[in-house]
Amino acid sequence: MMVKTLRPRDYNEALHVGHYFRNKRIPVVMDLTALSDDVAKQFVDFAAGLVFGRGGDMDRLGPKVFLLVPAGLTRPALVPDASPTG
């Protein structure tokens, strides 16, 4: 399964997250490590709304790194499980 990794430089790139998640139905890894905490929070809020509105799941993979999986798709096997037991 294809996974798109995005490393946005500013909030204007949020549309790319929505494009791959909504239009292409591809799981998206958002690597927000290059962003300030304030801008990263805006991305997380945007992604939470996207996942809630379109269905799917959002998981934290690490500090400022999140996986968004569209509804009907399973978590990609090559993305590590971030749960405490995984």
PyMOL Python script that loads the backbone (N, CA, C, O; Angstrom):
from pymol import cmd

cmd.read_pdbstr("""\
ATOM      1  N   MET A   1       0.845  -1.181   0.000  1.00  0.00           N
ATOM      2  CA  MET A   1       0.000   0.000   0.000  1.00  0.00           C
ATOM      3  C   MET A   1       0.888   1.240   0.000  1.00  0.00           C
ATOM      4  O   MET A   1       1.883   1.305   0.722  1.00  0.00           O
ATOM      5  N   MET A   2       0.525   2.197  -0.798  1.00  0.00           N
ATOM      6  CA  MET A   2       1.266   3.448  -0.866  1.00  0.00           C
ATOM      7  C   MET A   2       0.925   4.326   0.335  1.00  0.00           C
ATOM      8  O   MET A   2      -0.233   4.395   0.748  1.00  0.00           O
ATOM      9  N   VAL A   3       1.922   4.988   0.889  1.00  0.00           N
ATOM     10  CA  VAL A   3       1.752   5.956   1.968  1.00  0.00           C
ATOM     11  C   VAL A   3       2.463   7.230   1.533  1.00  0.00           C
ATOM     12  O   VAL A   3       3.611   7.185   1.092  1.00  0.00           O
ATOM     13  N   LYS A   4       1.789   8.357   1.656  1.00  0.00           N
ATOM     14  CA  LYS A   4       2.378   9.643   1.285  1.00  0.00           C
ATOM     15  C   LYS A   4       2.900  10.322   2.549  1.00  0.00           C
ATOM     16  O   LYS A   4       2.148  10.529   3.501  1.00  0.00           O
ATOM     17  N   THR A   5       4.184  10.666   2.558  1.00  0.00           N
ATOM     18  CA  THR A   5       4.774  11.400   3.670  1.00  0.00           C
ATOM     19  C   THR A   5       4.915  12.854   3.267  1.00  0.00           C
ATOM     20  O   THR A   5       5.512  13.179   2.241  1.00  0.00           O
ATOM     21  N   LEU A   6       4.355  13.726   4.098  1.00  0.00           N
ATOM     22  CA  LEU A   6       4.420  15.159   3.844  1.00  0.00           C
ATOM     23  C   LEU A   6       5.144  15.836   4.995  1.00  0.00           C
ATOM     24  O   LEU A   6       4.892  15.545   6.165  1.00  0.00           O
ATOM     25  N   ARG A   7       6.048  16.742   4.646  1.00  0.00           N
ATOM     26  CA  ARG A   7       6.794  17.527   5.629  1.00  0.00           C
ATOM     27  C   ARG A   7       6.551  19.010   5.342  1.00  0.00           C
ATOM     28  O   ARG A   7       7.403  19.690   4.770  1.00  0.00           O
ATOM     29  N   PRO A   8       5.380  19.497   5.745  1.00  0.00           N
ATOM     30  CA  PRO A   8       5.025  20.878   5.415  1.00  0.00           C
ATOM     31  C   PRO A   8       5.963  21.889   6.064  1.00  0.00           C
ATOM     32  O   PRO A   8       6.508  21.660   7.144  1.00  0.00           O
ATOM     33  N   ARG A   9       6.133  23.007   5.376  1.00  0.00           N
ATOM     34  CA  ARG A   9       6.973  24.096   5.878  1.00  0.00           C
ATOM     35  C   ARG A   9       6.137  25.221   6.468  1.00  0.00           C
ATOM     36  O   ARG A   9       6.641  26.022   7.256  1.00  0.00           O
ATOM     37  N   ASP A  10       4.846  25.288   6.088  1.00  0.00           N
ATOM     38  CA  ASP A  10       3.938  26.275   6.674  1.00  0.00           C
ATOM     39  C   ASP A  10       2.503  25.779   6.505  1.00  0.00           C
ATOM     40  O   ASP A  10       2.249  24.792   5.815  1.00  0.00           O
ATOM     41  N   TYR A  11       1.563  26.487   7.154  1.00  0.00           N
ATOM     42  CA  TYR A  11       0.176  26.027   7.174  1.00  0.00           C
ATOM     43  C   TYR A  11      -0.472  26.040   5.792  1.00  0.00           C
ATOM     44  O   TYR A  11      -1.453  25.329   5.574  1.00  0.00           O
ATOM     45  N   ASN A  12       0.043  26.819   4.865  1.00  0.00           N
ATOM     46  CA  ASN A  12      -0.508  26.851   3.512  1.00  0.00           C
ATOM     47  C   ASN A  12      -0.446  25.490   2.828  1.00  0.00           C
ATOM     48  O   ASN A  12      -1.168  25.253   1.859  1.00  0.00           O
ATOM     49  N   GLU A  13       0.401  24.599   3.317  1.00  0.00           N
ATOM     50  CA  GLU A  13       0.543  23.275   2.715  1.00  0.00           C
ATOM     51  C   GLU A  13      -0.466  22.264   3.261  1.00  0.00           C
ATOM     52  O   GLU A  13      -0.411  21.086   2.909  1.00  0.00           O
ATOM     53  N   ALA A  14      -1.383  22.717   4.116  1.00  0.00           N
ATOM     54  CA  ALA A  14      -2.422  21.825   4.650  1.00  0.00           C
ATOM     55  C   ALA A  14      -3.281  21.244   3.525  1.00  0.00           C
ATOM     56  O   ALA A  14      -3.776  20.122   3.638  1.00  0.00           O
ATOM     57  N   LEU A  15      -3.456  21.994   2.455  1.00  0.00           N
ATOM     58  CA  LEU A  15      -4.284  21.500   1.347  1.00  0.00           C
ATOM     59  C   LEU A  15      -3.723  20.221   0.747  1.00  0.00           C
ATOM     60  O   LEU A  15      -4.484  19.412   0.217  1.00  0.00           O
ATOM     61  N   HIS A  16      -2.412  20.015   0.817  1.00  0.00           N
ATOM     62  CA  HIS A  16      -1.821  18.780   0.296  1.00  0.00           C
ATOM     63  C   HIS A  16      -2.243  17.578   1.136  1.00  0.00           C
ATOM     64  O   HIS A  16      -2.490  16.497   0.602  1.00  0.00           O
ATOM     65  N   VAL A  17      -2.323  17.770   2.437  1.00  0.00           N
ATOM     66  CA  VAL A  17      -2.777  16.692   3.327  1.00  0.00           C
ATOM     67  C   VAL A  17      -4.197  16.299   2.935  1.00  0.00           C
ATOM     68  O   VAL A  17      -4.498  15.118   2.761  1.00  0.00           O
ATOM     69  N   GLY A  18      -5.061  17.294   2.797  1.00  0.00           N
ATOM     70  CA  GLY A  18      -6.443  17.027   2.413  1.00  0.00           C
ATOM     71  C   GLY A  18      -6.560  16.376   1.050  1.00  0.00           C
ATOM     72  O   GLY A  18      -7.399  15.498   0.846  1.00  0.00           O
ATOM     73  N   HIS A  19      -5.722  16.801   0.116  1.00  0.00           N
ATOM     74  CA  HIS A  19      -5.766  16.243  -1.246  1.00  0.00           C
ATOM     75  C   HIS A  19      -5.492  14.743  -1.238  1.00  0.00           C
ATOM     76  O   HIS A  19      -6.263  13.967  -1.802  1.00  0.00           O
ATOM     77  N   TYR A  20      -4.413  14.338  -0.610  1.00  0.00           N
ATOM     78  CA  TYR A  20      -4.070  12.910  -0.608  1.00  0.00           C
ATOM     79  C   TYR A  20      -5.053  12.091   0.222  1.00  0.00           C
ATOM     80  O   TYR A  20      -5.415  10.981  -0.169  1.00  0.00           O
ATOM     81  N   PHE A  21      -5.488  12.624   1.364  1.00  0.00           N
ATOM     82  CA  PHE A  21      -6.413  11.892   2.235  1.00  0.00           C
ATOM     83  C   PHE A  21      -7.786  11.772   1.597  1.00  0.00           C
ATOM     84  O   PHE A  21      -8.355  10.682   1.545  1.00  0.00           O
ATOM     85  N   ARG A  22      -8.316  12.879   1.114  1.00  0.00           N
ATOM     86  CA  ARG A  22      -9.694  12.910   0.616  1.00  0.00           C
ATOM     87  C   ARG A  22      -9.812  12.474  -0.834  1.00  0.00           C
ATOM     88  O   ARG A  22     -10.623  11.604  -1.150  1.00  0.00           O
ATOM     89  N   ASN A  23      -9.025  13.055  -1.714  1.00  0.00           N
ATOM     90  CA  ASN A  23      -9.181  12.794  -3.149  1.00  0.00           C
ATOM     91  C   ASN A  23      -8.504  11.510  -3.600  1.00  0.00           C
ATOM     92  O   ASN A  23      -9.064  10.752  -4.392  1.00  0.00           O
ATOM     93  N   LYS A  24      -7.308  11.267  -3.102  1.00  0.00           N
ATOM     94  CA  LYS A  24      -6.555  10.084  -3.537  1.00  0.00           C
ATOM     95  C   LYS A  24      -6.799   8.869  -2.648  1.00  0.00           C
ATOM     96  O   LYS A  24      -6.491   7.741  -3.032  1.00  0.00           O
ATOM     97  N   ARG A  25      -7.370   9.110  -1.424  1.00  0.00           N
ATOM     98  CA  ARG A  25      -7.616   8.029  -0.454  1.00  0.00           C
ATOM     99  C   ARG A  25      -6.335   7.245  -0.165  1.00  0.00           C
ATOM    100  O   ARG A  25      -6.309   6.015  -0.194  1.00  0.00           O
ATOM    101  N   ILE A  26      -5.289   7.998   0.112  1.00  0.00           N
ATOM    102  CA  ILE A  26      -3.981   7.438   0.431  1.00  0.00           C
ATOM    103  C   ILE A  26      -3.654   7.791   1.875  1.00  0.00           C
ATOM    104  O   ILE A  26      -3.820   8.944   2.272  1.00  0.00           O
ATOM    105  N   PRO A  27      -3.191   6.827   2.677  1.00  0.00           N
ATOM    106  CA  PRO A  27      -2.738   7.174   4.025  1.00  0.00           C
ATOM    107  C   PRO A  27      -1.626   8.227   3.954  1.00  0.00           C
ATOM    108  O   PRO A  27      -0.761   8.184   3.079  1.00  0.00           O
ATOM    109  N   VAL A  28      -1.673   9.162   4.889  1.00  0.00           N
ATOM    110  CA  VAL A  28      -0.732  10.279   4.903  1.00  0.00           C
ATOM    111  C   VAL A  28       0.014  10.303   6.228  1.00  0.00           C
ATOM    112  O   VAL A  28      -0.599  10.256   7.295  1.00  0.00           O
ATOM    113  N   VAL A  29       1.337  10.377   6.155  1.00  0.00           N
ATOM    114  CA  VAL A  29       2.149  10.644   7.338  1.00  0.00           C
ATOM    115  C   VAL A  29       2.466  12.128   7.314  1.00  0.00           C
ATOM    116  O   VAL A  29       3.081  12.625   6.371  1.00  0.00           O
ATOM    117  N   MET A  30       2.040  12.838   8.362  1.00  0.00           N
ATOM    118  CA  MET A  30       2.354  14.262   8.498  1.00  0.00           C
ATOM    119  C   MET A  30       3.538  14.384   9.447  1.00  0.00           C
ATOM    120  O   MET A  30       3.423  14.100  10.640  1.00  0.00           O
ATOM    121  N   ASP A  31       4.658  14.802   8.916  1.00  0.00           N
ATOM    122  CA  ASP A  31       5.851  15.039   9.731  1.00  0.00           C
ATOM    123  C   ASP A  31       5.919  16.541   9.981  1.00  0.00           C
ATOM    124  O   ASP A  31       6.306  17.311   9.102  1.00  0.00           O
ATOM    125  N   LEU A  32       5.543  16.942  11.174  1.00  0.00           N
ATOM    126  CA  LEU A  32       5.440  18.358  11.518  1.00  0.00           C
ATOM    127  C   LEU A  32       6.636  18.842  12.334  1.00  0.00           C
ATOM    128  O   LEU A  32       6.579  19.910  12.942  1.00  0.00           O
ATOM    129  N   THR A  33       7.706  18.071  12.350  1.00  0.00           N
ATOM    130  CA  THR A  33       8.849  18.379  13.212  1.00  0.00           C
ATOM    131  C   THR A  33       9.536  19.687  12.848  1.00  0.00           C
ATOM    132  O   THR A  33      10.194  20.281  13.702  1.00  0.00           O
ATOM    133  N   ALA A  34       9.409  20.152  11.623  1.00  0.00           N
ATOM    134  CA  ALA A  34      10.066  21.394  11.214  1.00  0.00           C
ATOM    135  C   ALA A  34       9.237  22.632  11.553  1.00  0.00           C
ATOM    136  O   ALA A  34       9.692  23.758  11.351  1.00  0.00           O
ATOM    137  N   LEU A  35       8.024  22.429  12.068  1.00  0.00           N
ATOM    138  CA  LEU A  35       7.122  23.544  12.341  1.00  0.00           C
ATOM    139  C   LEU A  35       7.166  23.956  13.802  1.00  0.00           C
ATOM    140  O   LEU A  35       7.502  23.162  14.680  1.00  0.00           O
ATOM    141  N   SER A  36       6.824  25.202  14.042  1.00  0.00           N
ATOM    142  CA  SER A  36       6.680  25.655  15.425  1.00  0.00           C
ATOM    143  C   SER A  36       5.515  24.906  16.067  1.00  0.00           C
ATOM    144  O   SER A  36       4.663  24.353  15.372  1.00  0.00           O
ATOM    145  N   ASP A  37       5.485  24.893  17.389  1.00  0.00           N
ATOM    146  CA  ASP A  37       4.394  24.207  18.090  1.00  0.00           C
ATOM    147  C   ASP A  37       3.027  24.775  17.712  1.00  0.00           C
ATOM    148  O   ASP A  37       2.065  24.022  17.567  1.00  0.00           O
ATOM    149  N   ASP A  38       2.933  26.094  17.553  1.00  0.00           N
ATOM    150  CA  ASP A  38       1.656  26.726  17.203  1.00  0.00           C
ATOM    151  C   ASP A  38       1.149  26.278  15.840  1.00  0.00           C
ATOM    152  O   ASP A  38      -0.030  25.960  15.686  1.00  0.00           O
ATOM    153  N   VAL A  39       2.033  26.252  14.854  1.00  0.00           N
ATOM    154  CA  VAL A  39       1.631  25.844  13.505  1.00  0.00           C
ATOM    155  C   VAL A  39       1.348  24.342  13.475  1.00  0.00           C
ATOM    156  O   VAL A  39       0.416  23.902  12.802  1.00  0.00           O
ATOM    157  N   ALA A  40       2.139  23.561  14.194  1.00  0.00           N
ATOM    158  CA  ALA A  40       1.899  22.115  14.265  1.00  0.00           C
ATOM    159  C   ALA A  40       0.522  21.838  14.869  1.00  0.00           C
ATOM    160  O   ALA A  40      -0.188  20.944  14.407  1.00  0.00           O
ATOM    161  N   LYS A  41       0.144  22.592  15.889  1.00  0.00           N
ATOM    162  CA  LYS A  41      -1.176  22.419  16.505  1.00  0.00           C
ATOM    163  C   LYS A  41      -2.272  22.728  15.491  1.00  0.00           C
ATOM    164  O   LYS A  41      -3.291  22.038  15.461  1.00  0.00           O
ATOM    165  N   GLN A  42      -2.083  23.746  14.667  1.00  0.00           N
ATOM    166  CA  GLN A  42      -3.068  24.053  13.628  1.00  0.00           C
ATOM    167  C   GLN A  42      -3.225  22.878  12.669  1.00  0.00           C
ATOM    168  O   GLN A  42      -4.341  22.545  12.272  1.00  0.00           O
ATOM    169  N   PHE A  43      -2.118  22.251  12.296  1.00  0.00           N
ATOM    170  CA  PHE A  43      -2.173  21.081  11.411  1.00  0.00           C
ATOM    171  C   PHE A  43      -2.918  19.927  12.072  1.00  0.00           C
ATOM    172  O   PHE A  43      -3.733  19.261  11.434  1.00  0.00           O
ATOM    173  N   VAL A  44      -2.638  19.694  13.346  1.00  0.00           N
ATOM    174  CA  VAL A  44      -3.311  18.606  14.053  1.00  0.00           C
ATOM    175  C   VAL A  44      -4.811  18.885  14.137  1.00  0.00           C
ATOM    176  O   VAL A  44      -5.620  17.977  13.946  1.00  0.00           O
ATOM    177  N   ASP A  45      -5.186  20.128  14.421  1.00  0.00           N
ATOM    178  CA  ASP A  45      -6.607  20.488  14.453  1.00  0.00           C
ATOM    179  C   ASP A  45      -7.255  20.282  13.087  1.00  0.00           C
ATOM    180  O   ASP A  45      -8.366  19.760  12.998  1.00  0.00           O
ATOM    181  N   PHE A  46      -6.564  20.691  12.024  1.00  0.00           N
ATOM    182  CA  PHE A  46      -7.066  20.498  10.665  1.00  0.00           C
ATOM    183  C   PHE A  46      -7.239  19.005  10.382  1.00  0.00           C
ATOM    184  O   PHE A  46      -8.279  18.580   9.879  1.00  0.00           O
ATOM    185  N   ALA A  47      -6.220  18.216  10.708  1.00  0.00           N
ATOM    186  CA  ALA A  47      -6.266  16.778  10.432  1.00  0.00           C
ATOM    187  C   ALA A  47      -7.370  16.097  11.241  1.00  0.00           C
ATOM    188  O   ALA A  47      -8.044  15.202  10.731  1.00  0.00           O
ATOM    189  N   ALA A  48      -7.558  16.506  12.482  1.00  0.00           N
ATOM    190  CA  ALA A  48      -8.622  15.918  13.310  1.00  0.00           C
ATOM    191  C   ALA A  48      -9.990  16.206  12.684  1.00  0.00           C
ATOM    192  O   ALA A  48     -10.848  15.324  12.642  1.00  0.00           O
ATOM    193  N   GLY A  49     -10.197  17.421  12.204  1.00  0.00           N
ATOM    194  CA  GLY A  49     -11.450  17.754  11.534  1.00  0.00           C
ATOM    195  C   GLY A  49     -11.636  16.974  10.244  1.00  0.00           C
ATOM    196  O   GLY A  49     -12.741  16.528   9.933  1.00  0.00           O
ATOM    197  N   LEU A  50     -10.556  16.812   9.498  1.00  0.00           N
ATOM    198  CA  LEU A  50     -10.598  16.053   8.253  1.00  0.00           C
ATOM    199  C   LEU A  50     -10.979  14.599   8.516  1.00  0.00           C
ATOM    200  O   LEU A  50     -11.848  14.045   7.842  1.00  0.00           O
ATOM    201  N   VAL A  51     -10.334  13.996   9.486  1.00  0.00           N
ATOM    202  CA  VAL A  51     -10.603  12.598   9.823  1.00  0.00           C
ATOM    203  C   VAL A  51     -12.019  12.437  10.372  1.00  0.00           C
ATOM    204  O   VAL A  51     -12.713  11.477  10.038  1.00  0.00           O
ATOM    205  N   PHE A  52     -12.444  13.378  11.212  1.00  0.00           N
ATOM    206  CA  PHE A  52     -13.796  13.305  11.762  1.00  0.00           C
ATOM    207  C   PHE A  52     -14.842  13.473  10.660  1.00  0.00           C
ATOM    208  O   PHE A  52     -15.822  12.728  10.613  1.00  0.00           O
ATOM    209  N   GLY A  53     -14.638  14.438   9.785  1.00  0.00           N
ATOM    210  CA  GLY A  53     -15.599  14.734   8.731  1.00  0.00           C
ATOM    211  C   GLY A  53     -15.661  13.690   7.635  1.00  0.00           C
ATOM    212  O   GLY A  53     -16.737  13.402   7.112  1.00  0.00           O
ATOM    213  N   ARG A  54     -14.524  13.122   7.282  1.00  0.00           N
ATOM    214  CA  ARG A  54     -14.459  12.163   6.173  1.00  0.00           C
ATOM    215  C   ARG A  54     -14.417  10.709   6.643  1.00  0.00           C
ATOM    216  O   ARG A  54     -14.559   9.787   5.840  1.00  0.00           O
ATOM    217  N   GLY A  55     -14.223  10.514   7.927  1.00  0.00           N
ATOM    218  CA  GLY A  55     -14.074   9.157   8.459  1.00  0.00           C
ATOM    219  C   GLY A  55     -12.631   8.720   8.322  1.00  0.00           C
ATOM    220  O   GLY A  55     -11.908   9.198   7.448  1.00  0.00           O
ATOM    221  N   GLY A  56     -12.222   7.831   9.169  1.00  0.00           N
ATOM    222  CA  GLY A  56     -10.856   7.332   9.135  1.00  0.00           C
ATOM    223  C   GLY A  56     -10.248   7.370  10.517  1.00  0.00           C
ATOM    224  O   GLY A  56     -10.956   7.497  11.516  1.00  0.00           O
ATOM    225  N   ASP A  57      -8.946   7.261  10.570  1.00  0.00           N
ATOM    226  CA  ASP A  57      -8.226   7.220  11.837  1.00  0.00           C
ATOM    227  C   ASP A  57      -7.016   8.128  11.780  1.00  0.00           C
ATOM    228  O   ASP A  57      -6.448   8.376  10.716  1.00  0.00           O
ATOM    229  N   MET A  58      -6.634   8.620  12.952  1.00  0.00           N
ATOM    230  CA  MET A  58      -5.416   9.406  13.084  1.00  0.00           C
ATOM    231  C   MET A  58      -4.650   8.857  14.272  1.00  0.00           C
ATOM    232  O   MET A  58      -5.200   8.716  15.364  1.00  0.00           O
ATOM    233  N   ASP A  59      -3.381   8.547  14.057  1.00  0.00           N
ATOM    234  CA  ASP A  59      -2.517   8.005  15.110  1.00  0.00           C
ATOM    235  C   ASP A  59      -1.254   8.841  15.212  1.00  0.00           C
ATOM    236  O   ASP A  59      -0.741   9.353  14.217  1.00  0.00           O
ATOM    237  N   ARG A  60      -0.761   8.967  16.449  1.00  0.00           N
ATOM    238  CA  ARG A  60       0.523   9.632  16.665  1.00  0.00           C
ATOM    239  C   ARG A  60       1.621   8.579  16.511  1.00  0.00           C
ATOM    240  O   ARG A  60       1.593   7.544  17.177  1.00  0.00           O
ATOM    241  N   LEU A  61       2.575   8.845  15.641  1.00  0.00           N
ATOM    242  CA  LEU A  61       3.706   7.940  15.439  1.00  0.00           C
ATOM    243  C   LEU A  61       4.912   8.359  16.261  1.00  0.00           C
ATOM    244  O   LEU A  61       5.780   7.543  16.568  1.00  0.00           O
ATOM    245  N   GLY A  62       4.959   9.629  16.614  1.00  0.00           N
ATOM    246  CA  GLY A  62       6.069  10.180  17.381  1.00  0.00           C
ATOM    247  C   GLY A  62       5.779  11.631  17.662  1.00  0.00           C
ATOM    248  O   GLY A  62       4.714  12.129  17.297  1.00  0.00           O
ATOM    249  N   PRO A  63       6.710  12.328  18.308  1.00  0.00           N
ATOM    250  CA  PRO A  63       6.503  13.756  18.544  1.00  0.00           C
ATOM    251  C   PRO A  63       6.347  14.500  17.210  1.00  0.00           C
ATOM    252  O   PRO A  63       7.248  14.498  16.371  1.00  0.00           O
ATOM    253  N   LYS A  64       5.196  15.125  17.042  1.00  0.00           N
ATOM    254  CA  LYS A  64       4.876  15.899  15.842  1.00  0.00           C
ATOM    255  C   LYS A  64       4.837  15.067  14.554  1.00  0.00           C
ATOM    256  O   LYS A  64       5.025  15.608  13.465  1.00  0.00           O
ATOM    257  N   VAL A  65       4.597  13.772  14.672  1.00  0.00           N
ATOM    258  CA  VAL A  65       4.467  12.903  13.493  1.00  0.00           C
ATOM    259  C   VAL A  65       3.166  12.117  13.643  1.00  0.00           C
ATOM    260  O   VAL A  65       2.958  11.432  14.645  1.00  0.00           O
ATOM    261  N   PHE A  66       2.293  12.220  12.638  1.00  0.00           N
ATOM    262  CA  PHE A  66       0.966  11.624  12.696  1.00  0.00           C
ATOM    263  C   PHE A  66       0.655  10.860  11.418  1.00  0.00           C
ATOM    264  O   PHE A  66       1.098  11.227  10.330  1.00  0.00           O
ATOM    265  N   LEU A  67      -0.117   9.790  11.572  1.00  0.00           N
ATOM    266  CA  LEU A  67      -0.593   8.994  10.449  1.00  0.00           C
ATOM    267  C   LEU A  67      -2.090   9.193  10.315  1.00  0.00           C
ATOM    268  O   LEU A  67      -2.833   9.029  11.283  1.00  0.00           O
ATOM    269  N   LEU A  68      -2.533   9.545   9.119  1.00  0.00           N
ATOM    270  CA  LEU A  68      -3.957   9.679   8.807  1.00  0.00           C
ATOM    271  C   LEU A  68      -4.322   8.579   7.824  1.00  0.00           C
ATOM    272  O   LEU A  68      -3.722   8.463   6.755  1.00  0.00           O
ATOM    273  N   VAL A  69      -5.320   7.764   8.196  1.00  0.00           N
ATOM    274  CA  VAL A  69      -5.744   6.647   7.349  1.00  0.00           C
ATOM    275  C   VAL A  69      -7.209   6.852   6.980  1.00  0.00           C
ATOM    276  O   VAL A  69      -8.064   6.905   7.864  1.00  0.00           O
ATOM    277  N   PRO A  70      -7.512   6.971   5.678  1.00  0.00           N
ATOM    278  CA  PRO A  70      -8.906   7.142   5.251  1.00  0.00           C
ATOM    279  C   PRO A  70      -9.784   5.957   5.664  1.00  0.00           C
ATOM    280  O   PRO A  70      -9.293   4.841   5.835  1.00  0.00           O
ATOM    281  N   ALA A  71     -11.072   6.209   5.820  1.00  0.00           N
ATOM    282  CA  ALA A  71     -12.041   5.167   6.169  1.00  0.00           C
ATOM    283  C   ALA A  71     -11.969   4.024   5.169  1.00  0.00           C
ATOM    284  O   ALA A  71     -11.801   4.238   3.968  1.00  0.00           O
ATOM    285  N   GLY A  72     -12.097   2.819   5.677  1.00  0.00           N
ATOM    286  CA  GLY A  72     -12.110   1.642   4.818  1.00  0.00           C
ATOM    287  C   GLY A  72     -10.738   1.078   4.512  1.00  0.00           C
ATOM    288  O   GLY A  72     -10.633   0.003   3.921  1.00  0.00           O
ATOM    289  N   LEU A  73      -9.679   1.782   4.905  1.00  0.00           N
ATOM    290  CA  LEU A  73      -8.321   1.282   4.698  1.00  0.00           C
ATOM    291  C   LEU A  73      -7.744   0.839   6.035  1.00  0.00           C
ATOM    292  O   LEU A  73      -8.117   1.357   7.088  1.00  0.00           O
ATOM    293  N   THR A  74      -6.840  -0.115   5.981  1.00  0.00           N
ATOM    294  CA  THR A  74      -6.177  -0.567   7.202  1.00  0.00           C
ATOM    295  C   THR A  74      -4.833   0.134   7.347  1.00  0.00           C
ATOM    296  O   THR A  74      -4.265   0.637   6.378  1.00  0.00           O
ATOM    297  N   ARG A  75      -4.348   0.152   8.563  1.00  0.00           N
ATOM    298  CA  ARG A  75      -3.055   0.774   8.846  1.00  0.00           C
ATOM    299  C   ARG A  75      -1.976   0.056   8.035  1.00  0.00           C
ATOM    300  O   ARG A  75      -1.882  -1.171   8.084  1.00  0.00           O
ATOM    301  N   PRO A  76      -1.166   0.803   7.295  1.00  0.00           N
ATOM    302  CA  PRO A  76      -0.105   0.184   6.502  1.00  0.00           C
ATOM    303  C   PRO A  76       0.861  -0.599   7.389  1.00  0.00           C
ATOM    304  O   PRO A  76       1.228  -0.134   8.468  1.00  0.00           O
ATOM    305  N   ALA A  77       1.270  -1.770   6.944  1.00  0.00           N
ATOM    306  CA  ALA A  77       2.132  -2.641   7.740  1.00  0.00           C
ATOM    307  C   ALA A  77       3.506  -2.029   7.978  1.00  0.00           C
ATOM    308  O   ALA A  77       4.123  -2.304   9.007  1.00  0.00           O
ATOM    309  N   LEU A  78       3.999  -1.211   7.059  1.00  0.00           N
ATOM    310  CA  LEU A  78       5.343  -0.684   7.212  1.00  0.00           C
ATOM    311  C   LEU A  78       5.420   0.521   8.134  1.00  0.00           C
ATOM    312  O   LEU A  78       6.513   1.003   8.428  1.00  0.00           O
ATOM    313  N   VAL A  79       4.264   1.021   8.601  1.00  0.00           N
ATOM    314  CA  VAL A  79       4.257   2.134   9.542  1.00  0.00           C
ATOM    315  C   VAL A  79       4.246   1.538  10.950  1.00  0.00           C
ATOM    316  O   VAL A  79       3.341   0.773  11.281  1.00  0.00           O
ATOM    317  N   PRO A  80       5.230   1.872  11.781  1.00  0.00           N
ATOM    318  CA  PRO A  80       5.309   1.258  13.106  1.00  0.00           C
ATOM    319  C   PRO A  80       4.103   1.608  13.960  1.00  0.00           C
ATOM    320  O   PRO A  80       3.537   2.695  13.848  1.00  0.00           O
ATOM    321  N   ASP A  81       3.724   0.674  14.809  1.00  0.00           N
ATOM    322  CA  ASP A  81       2.628   0.866  15.744  1.00  0.00           C
ATOM    323  C   ASP A  81       3.124   1.724  16.891  1.00  0.00           C
ATOM    324  O   ASP A  81       4.145   1.412  17.502  1.00  0.00           O
ATOM    325  N   ALA A  82       2.415   2.799  17.190  1.00  0.00           N
ATOM    326  CA  ALA A  82       2.850   3.715  18.240  1.00  0.00           C
ATOM    327  C   ALA A  82       2.164   3.433  19.567  1.00  0.00           C
ATOM    328  O   ALA A  82       2.344   4.182  20.526  1.00  0.00           O
ATOM    329  N   SER A  83       1.379   2.362  19.636  1.00  0.00           N
ATOM    330  CA  SER A  83       0.698   2.053  20.889  1.00  0.00           C
ATOM    331  C   SER A  83       1.704   1.603  21.934  1.00  0.00           C
ATOM    332  O   SER A  83       2.790   1.143  21.583  1.00  0.00           O
ATOM    333  N   PRO A  84       1.360   1.727  23.229  1.00  0.00           N
ATOM    334  CA  PRO A  84       2.306   1.353  24.280  1.00  0.00           C
ATOM    335  C   PRO A  84       2.756  -0.098  24.224  1.00  0.00           C
ATOM    336  O   PRO A  84       3.843  -0.425  24.700  1.00  0.00           O
ATOM    337  N   THR A  85       1.924  -0.985  23.642  1.00  0.00           N
ATOM    338  CA  THR A  85       2.295  -2.391  23.564  1.00  0.00           C
ATOM    339  C   THR A  85       2.997  -2.727  22.267  1.00  0.00           C
ATOM    340  O   THR A  85       3.478  -3.849  22.101  1.00  0.00           O
ATOM    341  N   GLY A  86       3.071  -1.764  21.324  1.00  0.00           N
ATOM    342  CA  GLY A  86       3.613  -2.056  19.996  1.00  0.00           C
ATOM    343  C   GLY A  86       4.938  -1.567  19.752  1.00  0.00           C
ATOM    344  O   GLY A  86       5.478  -1.764  18.664  1.00  0.00           O
TER     345      GLY A  86
END
""", "prot")
cmd.dss("prot")
cmd.show_as("cartoon", "prot")
cmd.util.cbc("prot")
cmd.orient("prot")
